[in-house]
Amino acid sequence: IFLSKKDSDYIVNADNEAIKNLEIFKNMNFEEIDFYVFYVKYLSKKEYEAQKVLVGYNGIDGKEVTMSKLKEDINKIRDSRSTFKN
């Protein structure tokens, strides 16, 4: 994933092409970060729970949520794909 900090908020994007091609991202410095590292470093830390984050996949669909909500959504997706479902 790609992570950028703007003011006191974070921007998370999963699509490298959007970052390269969309004008809105031209002046932002995105850092490529491994998903596991992002999960451990940001999503699992109590001090980031209320931190606002703008999440987008293709640069067009953006949604502002808290880190806590993002973690909850990611866990739902993970759990829905689990091979150990009841």
N, C-alpha and C positions, 0 to 999 in steps of 0.2 A: 504494500500500500504506500501511498505518498502522503506525507504529513507536512503542513505548514502552520505556523503560528502568526496570526494577525491580531495585533493589539493584545487583548487578554483571551481571545478565543482561538480555537484550532480549526483547521480545514483538513478533512480527510478525503482523499480521492483514490479510487481503485484503478483508474484508467490513465496510463501514461500518455496515450494519444491526446486525450482531452487537455492535459497539462501543456503539451507541446503546441497544440493547435488553437486553443481558445484564447481570445484576446484578454479575457478577464483574468487569466492566470499568468500572463506574460511578465508581470512585475512581482510575482510572488516566488519565494524560494522554497520549493518543495524538497523535502528530504525523503529518499526512498528508505523504508524501514520494513523489516521482516514482520509479518503479522504477529507471530508469537512474541517478539520483542515489544511490539506496540501493546499487545494484550497485557503483558506482565508489567511493563513500565508505566502505562497510562490507565488502562481499563481496570486493573486490579488494585490500584492505589486509592485509598480513601480520600486523599487530598484532591483528587481529580474528579470525584463523583459528580459535583455540581458544575463542573467546568463545561461551558457551552462549546459545541463542536458542530460545524457545518459538514454534513456528509453528502457526498455525491459519487455517482458511478461514472457518468459520462460528461460531467461538467455542466449539464443542463438541469438535471434533476437534483436539486439541493434541498436538504432538510436540516433545520437547526434542532438539535437535541442536546441533552446532557450526556456526559461520558457514561453515566450510570444507565441511561436509556439505551445508548448504543451497545453497551455490554449486554444488557437484557435482550435486545434484538438479535445480537450475534449468538447468544446462548440458545435462543429459540430456534434459530436456523440450524445450529449444530445439533441440538436435540432432535429436531425433526428428521435429520439425516442419519441418526444413530442406527446401527444394526442391532442394537440391544433393546429396541422399543418393545413395549408389552403388547 
